[in-house]
């Protein structure tokens, strides 16, 4: 099987999609030059896809949007968040990861994106840069970019993420979350209710409508554990939940749990870390 893979340089999810694509067959990895313009980039992929059996991209916001344009231009169906492909049958993640769906993907070429954090990242391979076709539609393009706050470790790439939810109580309450994240060399995250309250920017949100993460350790402080949030953190290798509600759904997903007041527990953890490090 010949596979055309769209790659975003330096992107971990693209390397995961590469690992998936290499299981399917011979892979031609490509990126597209210039500022992001979805219709124009899709036209470049369509032009490059002649003879390809399958077109693949990471199941990121950009990957899904780009392949939707490719599918529209080729008048073919598109399957998002796929974890397996056998013949023309795809298995994909649905409802924020709460169920798996098997479906038959008709059409040629097959067009699909790879669900984040479901495949191991492959080693980087040479990537061919595609030029935009003459007359490509660049009427919609990126004119500004909102960077993640903090200027430190990226939420998507962090090995440790410390998140706060409604239980933190206020924007000022995140000072202890930031302190612990700093001591662990990690990033600060939050739940959707926190961004809705204006306590943290949307770029800090972990969840189905935020950032999907896969750290070695996820520390969830005062987070109830709604399905949408679990969809964002389920890739974590270990989860520590701190909550004063022993019935909180977050605890059922946690490897470790501390039942109690996060305003006492989180500073106590930070104090122990300082003691161990002699600072």
Secondary structure as UniProt FT lines:
FT   STRAND          2..6
FT   TURN            9..10
FT   HELIX           12..24
FT   STRAND          26..32
FT   HELIX           38..48
FT   TURN            49..51
FT   STRAND          54..58
FT   HELIX           61..74
FT   STRAND          79..86
FT   TURN            87..88
FT   STRAND          89..94
FT   HELIX           95..97
FT   STRAND          99..104
FT   STRAND          110..114
FT   TURN            116..117
FT   STRAND          128..130
FT   TURN            134..135
FT   TURN            149..150
FT   TURN            155..157
FT   STRAND          160..164
FT   HELIX           166..168
FT   HELIX           172..174
FT   HELIX           175..183
FT   TURN            184..185
FT   STRAND          187..190
FT   HELIX           192..196
FT   TURN            197..198
FT   HELIX           202..204
FT   STRAND          205..206
FT   TURN            208..209
FT   STRAND          217..221
FT   HELIX           227..233
FT   TURN            234..235
FT   STRAND          238..243
FT   TURN            246..247
FT   HELIX           250..253
FT   STRAND          256..259
FT   HELIX           262..277
//
